Amino acid sequence: MGSKIRPDSLTGFQGGTLFAERLGRTGSLVRFLAVGRKQPIEAVSEIEDVRQSRQGNSDAYRRLVERHQDHVAGIMWRFSRDLRVHEELVQDVFVEAYMSLAGYRRKAPFAHWIARIATRVGYRYWRRKARRREMEVFTLEQWDRLPDESPDNMDPSQAATLVHRLLAQLRPRDRLVLTLRYLEGCDVAETAHRTGWTKSMVKVQTLRARKRLENLLAQTSEEAEE
C-alpha cells in the first residue's frame, strides 16, 4: 500500500496543556509529547484524485495514500507501538477509507475525513484488546523513571512509551479522549468530529477521564512509596 512507514519520523514535540499543569510530573511528560497540527494539503489536485479513485483509478488512490500516509501513521502510532500491529492498522485505515470514498462529501479537508476513519480504526482496536483483557503493564519501576520536574533530559521515545503505557491502564473511551485532547492537541470541536460524539459529551468525557487518570496516578504513587 505504498512505501514503508518509518516510525522514527512520527514524533514531534511542542505546546503545553492545562492537563499537563494539573497532573504534575506526569503532566510535564505529556506536555513534552503534545504535537502540533499539520499544514493543509493542496485541495484541487486532491479532489481530482478522490474523484478518479471513486472511478477505480488505482494510481489516483496511490497518490492519496502517499500524501496522507505519514499523517495516518502518526495517528496510529498513538494506538499501537508494536511495529507489526501499527503497520496493519495503517493499512486498515486506507482500506476502510477506500471502501468509504463514496461517503466523502468534501465538507471538510480529506485529511480531516481520513483522520476520523483512523480514529475509528484505532478505537476499535483498543476495544478489541479490552474485551480480551490485554493490558499493557505499567510497573512501579517505570513510574520511578518519570522525571520529577522536566522531561527535557529524557529520551523522547522512552517518554512516549511511558505515557502510552500509562494511558493504556484506562478504559478505551477514557484513553481515546485524553489522547485526542492532550496528545493530538485536538480542541473540543475536532475531538467531537473525530469521535462522532457531541461537544457536550466530549467535555463531560474529558473531565471524567482526567479524574480517573488522576486517581490512577495517586494510587500508583502510593504503591511506589510503600
BAPAGU-72834 format. One line per 4 residues: number of its first residue (from 1); for each residue x, y, z of N, C-alpha, C. Coordinates in Angstrom, 2 decimals. Layout:
REM residues N
NUM) X/Y/Z/X/Y/Z/X/Y/Z ~ ... .
END
This chain:
REM residues 226
1) 0.85/-1.21/0.00/0.00/0.00/0.00/0.88/1.24/0.00 ~ 1.90/1.26/-0.80/2.77/2.42/-0.77/4.06/2.11/-0.05 ~ 4.90/3.12/0.11/6.20/2.92/0.73/6.07/2.64/2.21 ~ 7.09/2.02/2.77/7.06/1.62/4.16/7.15/2.83/5.08 .
5) 6.37/2.79/6.18/6.34/3.88/7.16/7.52/3.75/8.08 ~ 8.19/4.85/8.36/9.28/4.84/9.34/8.78/5.44/10.64 ~ 8.67/4.60/11.72/8.17/5.12/13.00/9.01/6.25/13.57 ~ 10.31/6.28/13.24/11.13/7.33/13.82/10.81/8.70/13.24 .
9) 9.93/8.73/12.22/9.54/10.02/11.63/8.19/10.49/12.13 ~ 7.64/9.81/13.16/6.26/10.05/13.53/6.09/10.97/14.72 ~ 7.17/11.42/15.34/7.00/12.20/16.55/7.45/13.64/16.37 ~ 6.74/14.55/17.07/7.11/15.95/17.09/6.62/16.49/18.41 .
13) 7.34/17.42/19.01/7.01/17.80/20.37/6.92/19.32/20.51 ~ 5.71/19.79/20.88/5.58/21.22/21.15/4.28/21.49/21.88 ~ 4.17/22.67/22.44/2.92/23.10/23.06/2.75/22.62/24.48 ~ 1.86/23.26/25.23/1.55/22.88/26.59/0.06/22.81/26.78 .
17) -0.40/22.15/27.84/-1.82/21.97/28.07/-2.17/22.15/29.53 ~ -3.45/22.45/29.77/-3.96/22.52/31.13/-3.81/21.17/31.81 ~ -4.00/20.12/31.01/-3.85/18.76/31.52/-2.47/18.57/32.15 ~ -1.46/19.05/31.47/-0.10/18.91/31.97/0.07/19.63/33.30 .
21) -0.51/20.82/33.39/-0.38/21.60/34.61/-1.09/20.92/35.78 ~ -2.19/20.21/35.47/-2.97/19.58/36.52/-2.34/18.30/37.04 ~ -1.48/17.65/36.23/-1.00/16.32/36.59/0.46/16.26/36.98 ~ 1.05/17.38/37.33/2.39/17.37/37.90/3.44/16.77/36.99 .
25) 4.27/15.89/37.54/5.41/15.41/36.79/4.99/14.58/35.57 ~ 3.92/13.79/35.69/3.44/13.06/34.52/2.85/14.04/33.52 ~ 2.23/15.09/34.02/1.69/16.10/33.14/2.76/16.77/32.32 ~ 3.92/17.03/32.92/5.01/17.64/32.17/5.49/16.72/31.07 .
29) 5.41/15.42/31.33/5.79/14.45/30.32/4.82/14.48/29.16 ~ 3.52/14.56/29.48/2.50/14.64/28.43/2.66/15.92/27.62 ~ 2.94/17.03/28.30/3.13/18.30/27.60/4.30/18.18/26.63 ~ 5.35/17.49/27.05/6.53/17.29/26.24/6.21/16.53/24.96 .
33) 5.17/15.68/25.03/4.84/14.83/23.90/3.72/15.36/23.03 ~ 3.11/16.48/23.42/1.99/17.02/22.65/2.46/17.47/21.28 ~ 1.66/17.20/20.25/2.07/17.53/18.88/1.21/18.62/18.30 ~ 1.78/19.35/17.35/1.04/20.40/16.66/0.33/19.86/15.44 .
37) -0.38/20.73/14.76/-1.17/20.35/13.59/-0.33/20.44/12.32 ~ -0.68/19.59/11.34/-0.02/19.65/10.04/-0.66/20.74/9.19 ~ 0.09/21.24/8.23/-0.46/22.21/7.29/-1.41/21.49/6.33 ~ -2.49/22.15/5.91/-3.44/21.51/5.00/-2.81/21.19/3.65 .
41) -3.26/20.12/3.04/-2.73/19.69/1.74/-3.48/20.41/0.63 ~ -2.77/20.73/-0.45/-3.36/21.44/-1.59/-4.61/20.69/-2.07 ~ -5.71/21.46/-2.21/-7.02/20.84/-2.33/-7.41/20.43/-3.75 ~ -7.03/21.19/-4.74/-7.57/20.97/-6.08/-7.19/19.60/-6.63 .
45) -5.90/19.29/-6.62/-5.45/18.00/-7.16/-5.99/16.86/-6.30 ~ -6.17/17.11/-5.03/-6.69/16.08/-4.13/-8.14/15.73/-4.48 ~ -8.95/16.74/-4.73/-10.34/16.49/-5.11/-10.40/15.67/-6.39 ~ -9.52/15.98/-7.31/-9.49/15.23/-8.57/-9.07/13.78/-8.32 .
49) -8.10/13.58/-7.43/-7.66/12.22/-7.12/-8.77/11.43/-6.42 ~ -9.55/12.10/-5.59/-10.69/11.43/-4.95/-11.70/11.02/-6.01 ~ -11.99/11.94/-6.93/-12.96/11.65/-7.99/-12.51/10.46/-8.82 ~ -11.23/10.45/-9.20/-10.71/9.36/-10.02/-10.64/8.06/-9.23 .
53) -10.35/8.16/-7.95/-10.29/6.95/-7.11/-11.66/6.29/-7.03 ~ -12.70/7.11/-6.94/-14.07/6.57/-6.92/-14.39/5.81/-8.20 ~ -13.74/6.19/-9.29/-13.96/5.54/-10.58/-13.05/4.32/-10.78 ~ -12.28/4.00/-9.73/-11.43/2.81/-9.80/-10.01/3.05/-10.26 .
57) -9.57/4.30/-10.32/-8.21/4.62/-10.73/-7.25/4.35/-9.58 ~ -6.48/3.27/-9.67/-5.59/2.88/-8.58/-4.43/3.86/-8.41 ~ -3.98/4.47/-9.49/-2.88/5.44/-9.39/-3.32/6.67/-8.60 ~ -4.56/7.08/-8.80/-5.08/8.24/-8.07/-5.15/7.94/-6.59 .
61) -5.60/6.73/-6.24/-5.67/6.39/-4.82/-4.28/6.22/-4.22 ~ -3.35/5.72/-5.02/-1.96/5.62/-4.55/-1.43/6.99/-4.19 ~ -1.76/8.01/-4.98/-1.31/9.37/-4.68/-1.92/9.85/-3.36 ~ -3.19/9.53/-3.13/-3.82/9.91/-1.85/-3.11/9.24/-0.68 .
65) -2.79/7.96/-0.87/-2.09/7.23/0.19/-0.74/7.87/0.47 ~ -0.01/8.18/-0.58/1.33/8.76/-0.41/1.26/10.12/0.28 ~ 0.23/10.92/-0.03/0.10/12.23/0.61/-0.20/12.10/2.10 ~ -1.00/11.10/2.45/-1.54/11.06/3.81/-0.95/9.97/4.69 .
69) -0.04/9.15/4.18/0.40/8.02/4.98/1.19/8.46/6.22 ~ 1.97/9.51/6.13/2.70/9.97/7.32/1.73/10.48/8.38 ~ 0.70/11.21/7.94/-0.31/11.71/8.86/-1.04/10.56/9.54 ~ -1.48/9.59/8.75/-2.20/8.45/9.30/-1.29/7.62/10.20 .
73) -0.06/7.41/9.76/0.88/6.63/10.57/1.12/7.30/11.92 ~ 1.20/8.63/11.92/1.38/9.34/13.18/0.20/9.15/14.12 ~ -1.01/9.17/13.57/-2.21/8.95/14.39/-2.19/7.54/14.95 ~ -1.91/6.56/14.10/-1.98/5.16/14.53/-0.86/4.79/15.49 .
77) 0.22/5.56/15.48/1.30/5.33/16.45/0.82/5.60/17.86 ~ -0.23/6.41/18.00/-0.85/6.64/19.31/-1.60/5.40/19.79 ~ -2.05/4.58/18.84/-2.88/3.43/19.19/-2.06/2.15/19.41 ~ -0.93/2.03/18.76/-0.06/0.87/19.00/1.37/1.20/18.65 .
81) 2.28/0.76/19.52/3.71/0.93/19.28/4.37/-0.39/18.90 ~ 3.54/-1.38/18.68/4.02/-2.64/18.12/4.11/-2.45/16.60 ~ 5.31/-2.60/16.04/5.52/-2.27/14.63/4.61/-3.08/13.70 ~ 4.44/-4.35/14.01/3.59/-5.18/13.16/2.14/-4.72/13.24 .
85) 1.65/-4.50/14.45/0.26/-4.05/14.63/0.07/-2.67/14.02 ~ 1.05/-1.80/14.23/0.96/-0.44/13.70/0.81/-0.47/12.18 ~ 1.62/-1.27/11.51/1.55/-1.35/10.05/0.18/-1.87/9.61 ~ -0.36/-2.86/10.33/-1.67/-3.41/9.99/-2.76/-2.36/10.17 .
89) -2.65/-1.56/11.24/-3.66/-0.53/11.48/-3.64/0.54/10.39 ~ -2.44/0.94/9.98/-2.33/1.93/8.90/-2.98/1.39/7.63 ~ -2.69/0.14/7.32/-3.30/-0.47/6.12/-4.82/-0.54/6.26 ~ -5.28/-0.89/7.47/-6.74/-0.97/7.69/-7.40/0.38/7.43 .
93) -6.73/1.45/7.84/-7.30/2.79/7.64/-7.48/3.08/6.15 ~ -6.46/2.79/5.36/-6.56/3.11/3.94/-7.52/2.18/3.20 ~ -7.64/0.94/3.67/-8.63/0.04/3.08/-10.04/0.55/3.40 ~ -10.26/0.91/4.66/-11.58/1.41/5.06/-11.89/2.73/4.36 .
97) -10.88/3.59/4.23/-11.09/4.86/3.53/-11.49/4.62/2.09 ~ -10.83/3.67/1.43/-11.15/3.38/0.03/-12.59/2.88/-0.10 ~ -12.98/2.01/0.81/-14.33/1.45/0.78/-15.39/2.51/1.09 ~ -14.96/3.61/1.74/-15.90/4.65/2.17/-15.85/5.90/1.30 .
101) -15.09/5.87/0.22/-14.91/7.07/-0.60/-16.22/7.66/-1.09 ~ -17.20/6.82/-1.34/-18.48/7.33/-1.82/-19.15/8.23/-0.79 ~ -18.77/8.07/0.47/-19.37/8.88/1.53/-18.63/10.17/1.81 ~ -17.52/10.42/1.11/-16.76/11.67/1.33/-17.46/12.81/0.59 .
105) -17.96/13.78/1.36/-18.78/14.85/0.79/-18.03/16.17/0.62 ~ -16.75/16.19/0.90/-15.92/17.39/0.72/-16.35/18.54/1.62 ~ -17.07/18.24/2.71/-17.44/19.29/3.66/-16.25/19.68/4.53 ~ -15.26/18.81/4.59/-14.03/19.05/5.34/-12.86/18.55/4.51 .
109) -11.65/19.04/4.76/-10.49/18.54/4.01/-10.36/17.02/4.12 ~ -9.80/16.41/3.11/-9.64/14.95/3.09/-8.84/14.48/4.30 ~ -7.86/15.28/4.72/-7.04/14.91/5.89/-7.90/14.77/7.13 ~ -8.89/15.65/7.30/-9.79/15.57/8.47/-10.68/14.34/8.36 .
113) -11.14/14.08/7.14/-12.01/12.92/6.93/-11.29/11.62/7.23 ~ -10.06/11.49/6.74/-9.34/10.23/6.95/-8.85/10.12/8.40 ~ -8.65/11.26/9.07/-8.27/11.22/10.48/-9.40/10.64/11.32 ~ -10.63/10.95/10.92/-11.78/10.39/11.64/-11.84/8.87/11.45 .
117) -11.56/8.42/10.23/-11.53/6.98/9.98/-10.41/6.33/10.78 ~ -9.24/6.99/10.82/-8.10/6.45/11.58/-8.45/6.33/13.06 ~ -9.13/7.34/13.58/-9.54/7.30/14.99/-10.49/6.15/15.24 ~ -11.42/5.95/14.32/-12.39/4.85/14.47/-11.70/3.49/14.43 .
121) -10.73/3.34/13.52/-9.99/2.07/13.42/-9.18/1.82/14.69 ~ -8.50/2.85/15.17/-7.69/2.71/16.37/-8.52/2.41/17.61 ~ -9.64/3.11/17.73/-10.53/2.90/18.88/-11.09/1.48/18.86 ~ -11.43/1.00/17.68/-11.93/-0.37/17.55/-10.87/-1.37/18.00 .
125) -9.62/-1.09/17.66/-8.52/-1.97/18.08/-8.39/-1.98/19.60 ~ -8.44/-0.80/20.23/-8.38/-0.73/21.69/-9.52/-1.50/22.33 ~ -10.71/-1.38/21.78/-11.87/-2.07/22.36/-11.72/-3.58/22.24 ~ -11.17/-4.05/21.12/-10.93/-5.49/20.98/-9.94/-5.96/22.04 .
129) -8.88/-5.17/22.25/-7.89/-5.55/23.27/-8.52/-5.57/24.66 ~ -9.38/-4.60/24.93/-10.02/-4.53/26.24/-10.93/-5.73/26.47 ~ -11.64/-6.15/25.42/-12.52/-7.32/25.55/-11.71/-8.58/25.83 ~ -10.48/-8.62/25.26/-9.61/-9.77/25.52/-8.79/-9.60/26.80 .
133) -9.05/-8.45/27.46/-8.36/-8.13/28.71/-6.84/-8.12/28.54 ~ -6.39/-7.56/27.43/-4.96/-7.42/27.17/-4.52/-6.03/27.64 ~ -3.92/-5.97/28.79/-3.47/-4.70/29.36/-1.96/-4.56/29.20 ~ -1.52/-3.35/28.86/-0.09/-3.07/28.82/0.37/-2.70/30.23 .
137) 1.38/-3.38/30.70/1.81/-3.23/32.09/2.56/-1.92/32.29 ~ 2.20/-1.23/33.37/2.93/-0.02/33.78/3.45/-0.31/35.18 ~ 4.73/-0.65/35.28/5.30/-1.11/36.53/5.74/0.04/37.42 ~ 5.96/-0.24/38.69/6.45/0.78/39.61/7.86/1.23/39.21 .
141) 8.62/0.31/38.62/9.96/0.69/38.16/9.85/1.75/37.06 ~ 8.89/1.59/36.18/8.68/2.59/35.13/8.18/3.90/35.72 ~ 7.34/3.82/36.73/6.86/5.01/37.42/8.04/5.81/37.97 ~ 9.01/5.13/38.54/10.17/5.80/39.12/11.02/6.50/38.08 .
145) 10.88/6.10/36.81/11.66/6.74/35.76/11.09/8.08/35.33 ~ 9.83/8.35/35.70/9.23/9.62/35.31/10.01/10.77/35.90 ~ 10.28/11.83/35.12/11.06/12.95/35.63/10.31/13.71/36.71 ~ 11.03/14.15/37.75/10.40/14.87/38.85/9.91/16.24/38.41 .
149) 10.62/16.90/37.51/10.22/18.25/37.11/10.07/18.35/35.59 ~ 11.18/18.29/34.90/11.15/18.47/33.45/11.61/17.20/32.75 ~ 10.92/16.82/31.64/11.32/15.65/30.87/12.36/15.96/29.81 ~ 12.91/17.18/29.84/13.79/17.62/28.76/15.00/16.72/28.59 .
153) 15.46/16.12/29.69/16.65/15.28/29.63/16.33/13.82/29.38 ~ 15.05/13.53/29.16/14.61/12.16/28.96/14.56/11.84/27.47 ~ 14.92/10.60/27.12/14.85/10.19/25.74/13.40/10.24/25.25 ~ 13.13/10.92/24.12/11.75/11.09/23.66/11.01/9.78/23.46 .
157) 11.67/8.78/22.88/10.99/7.52/22.64/10.64/6.82/23.94 ~ 11.53/6.94/24.94/11.24/6.36/26.25/10.07/7.08/26.91 ~ 10.08/8.41/26.81/9.00/9.19/27.40/7.67/8.85/26.75 ~ 7.66/8.73/25.43/6.43/8.40/24.72/5.91/7.03/25.12 .
161) 6.82/6.07/25.28/6.43/4.72/25.67/5.80/4.71/27.05 ~ 6.37/5.48/27.97/5.84/5.53/29.33/4.43/6.12/29.35 ~ 4.23/7.21/28.61/2.90/7.82/28.56/1.91/6.86/27.92 ~ 2.33/6.19/26.84/1.47/5.24/26.15/1.02/4.14/27.11 .
165) 1.95/3.60/27.89/1.61/2.51/28.80/0.77/3.00/29.98 ~ 1.01/4.22/30.40/0.20/4.76/31.49/-1.25/4.92/31.06 ~ -1.46/5.53/29.90/-2.82/5.72/29.41/-3.50/4.39/29.10 ~ -2.70/3.37/28.79/-3.26/2.06/28.47/-3.94/1.41/29.67 .
169) -3.72/1.94/30.86/-4.38/1.40/32.04/-5.84/1.83/32.12 ~ -6.21/2.81/31.32/-7.57/3.33/31.35/-8.48/2.57/30.39 ~ -9.78/2.77/30.55/-10.74/2.20/29.61/-10.55/2.85/28.24 ~ -10.88/2.14/27.15/-10.66/2.69/25.80/-11.26/4.07/25.59 .
173) -12.48/4.30/26.10/-13.13/5.60/25.89/-12.35/6.71/26.58 ~ -11.89/6.47/27.81/-11.10/7.46/28.54/-9.78/7.71/27.84 ~ -9.16/6.64/27.43/-7.87/6.73/26.75/-7.98/7.51/25.45 ~ -9.08/7.28/24.74/-9.28/7.95/23.46/-9.40/9.46/23.63 .
177) -10.25/9.89/24.54/-10.48/11.33/24.68/-9.23/12.04/25.19 ~ -8.48/11.42/26.10/-7.25/12.05/26.59/-6.18/12.09/25.50 ~ -6.11/11.05/24.69/-5.14/11.03/23.59/-5.44/12.13/22.58 ~ -6.71/12.27/22.22/-7.08/13.28/21.23/-6.91/14.69/21.78 .
181) -7.37/14.91/23.01/-7.36/16.26/23.57/-5.96/16.73/23.93 ~ -5.13/15.84/24.47/-3.88/16.31/25.06/-2.62/15.82/24.36 ~ -2.70/14.75/23.60/-1.53/14.32/22.83/-1.65/14.76/21.38 ~ -2.83/14.60/20.81/-3.04/15.06/19.43/-3.29/16.57/19.37 .
185) -3.65/17.18/20.49/-3.88/18.62/20.52/-5.20/19.03/19.90 ~ -6.19/18.14/19.84/-7.49/18.46/19.26/-8.31/19.31/20.23 ~ -9.00/20.33/19.72/-9.93/21.07/20.56/-11.23/20.28/20.67 ~ -12.20/20.83/21.39/-13.45/20.10/21.63/-14.16/19.79/20.31 .
189) -14.20/20.76/19.40/-14.89/20.57/18.13/-14.23/19.48/17.29 ~ -12.90/19.50/17.22/-12.19/18.48/16.43/-12.33/17.11/17.07 ~ -12.29/17.06/18.40/-12.47/15.78/19.09/-13.86/15.22/18.81 ~ -14.87/16.10/18.82/-16.23/15.67/18.51/-16.31/15.13/17.08 .
193) -15.63/15.81/16.16/-15.63/15.36/14.77/-14.95/14.01/14.63 ~ -13.81/13.83/15.30/-13.04/12.60/15.17/-13.76/11.41/15.79 ~ -14.51/11.64/16.86/-15.16/10.55/17.59/-16.61/10.33/17.19 ~ -17.24/11.36/16.65/-18.67/11.28/16.37/-19.52/11.61/17.58 .
197) -18.89/12.08/18.66/-19.63/12.48/19.86/-20.10/13.92/19.72 ~ -21.04/14.32/20.59/-21.41/15.73/20.66/-20.33/16.48/21.44 ~ -20.32/17.81/21.29/-19.35/18.61/22.03/-19.56/18.48/23.53 ~ -20.82/18.44/23.96/-21.11/18.29/25.38/-20.57/16.98/25.91 .
201) -20.71/15.93/25.10/-20.21/14.62/25.52/-18.70/14.63/25.62 ~ -18.04/15.31/24.69/-16.57/15.42/24.74/-16.13/16.08/26.03 ~ -16.80/17.18/26.40/-16.43/17.90/27.61/-16.63/17.04/28.86 ~ -17.76/16.36/28.92/-18.05/15.51/30.09/-17.07/14.34/30.14 .
205) -16.84/13.71/29.00/-15.93/12.56/28.95/-14.51/12.96/29.30 ~ -14.09/14.16/28.88/-12.75/14.64/29.21/-12.59/14.80/30.72 ~ -13.56/15.41/31.36/-13.49/15.60/32.81/-13.45/14.26/33.54 ~ -14.29/13.33/33.12/-14.33/12.02/33.76/-13.03/11.26/33.55 .
209) -12.51/11.29/32.33/-11.28/10.56/32.03/-10.10/11.15/32.78 ~ -10.06/12.48/32.87/-8.97/13.13/33.59/-9.01/12.77/35.07 ~ -10.22/12.72/35.62/-10.36/12.35/37.02/-9.91/10.91/37.25 ~ -10.27/10.02/36.35/-9.85/8.62/36.51/-8.34/8.49/36.40 .
213) -7.74/9.27/35.51/-6.28/9.22/35.39/-5.62/9.79/36.64 ~ -6.16/10.86/37.18/-5.62/11.43/38.41/-5.70/10.41/39.55 ~ -6.81/9.67/39.61/-6.95/8.64/40.64/-5.93/7.52/40.43 ~ -5.72/7.16/39.18/-4.73/6.12/38.86/-3.34/6.57/39.27 .
217) -3.01/7.84/38.96/-1.70/8.36/39.33/-1.51/8.38/40.84 ~ -2.55/8.77/41.56/-2.47/8.82/43.01/-2.27/7.42/43.58 ~ -3.00/6.46/43.05/-2.88/5.07/43.52/-1.50/4.52/43.23 ~ -1.01/4.77/42.02/0.32/4.27/41.63/1.40/4.91/42.48 .
221) 1.25/6.21/42.76/2.22/6.92/43.58/2.27/6.35/45.00 ~ 1.09/6.03/45.55/1.02/5.46/46.88/1.71/4.10/46.91 ~ 1.49/3.30/45.89/2.10/1.98/45.84/3.62/2.09/45.70 ~ 4.06/3.11/44.97/5.51/3.30/44.79/6.19/3.71/46.08 .
225) 5.46/4.38/46.97/6.03/4.85/48.21/6.02/3.79/49.31 ~ 5.29/2.70/49.11/5.20/1.66/50.14/6.50/0.84/50.22 .
END
